[in-house]
């Protein structure tokens, strides 16, 4: 179980880095919002956790140390929850509708001369993220406006 947790966290971090942060995808995939919130939480929650725990100890004294630790751990866990969700999503197999959409994007990339391996039957969301990242770099904005 321990190694699976760490691999899920690693997959979530890799998925967060691979997902293209483009607004048109925010209408179709929840990843845009989750990646944005998780990256914001990674940046701001550790100082906020320390501030919340320190304020509990300052206001109520050392008798509230267990509560201060619990509050601090809660705020520290928020970014981890987002990364865990992303890690689970990265491993999840693609539904058939997204698989066909991914193959259409791959054909469009192949039409402009970018070689990319088609998504297979065992493709997952991480494969789709890598494909979309390449597609957003190479395809023009008019293609994404059609969506």
Secondary structure, DSSP 8 states (H G I E B T S, - for coil): -HHHHHHHHHHHHHHHHHS---HHHHTT-THHHHHHHHHHHHHHHHHHHHHHHHHHHHHH-GGGHHHHHHHHHHHHHHHHHHHHHHHHHHHSB--HHHHHHHHHHHHHHHHTT-------TT-BHHHHHHHHHHHHHHS-HHHHH--
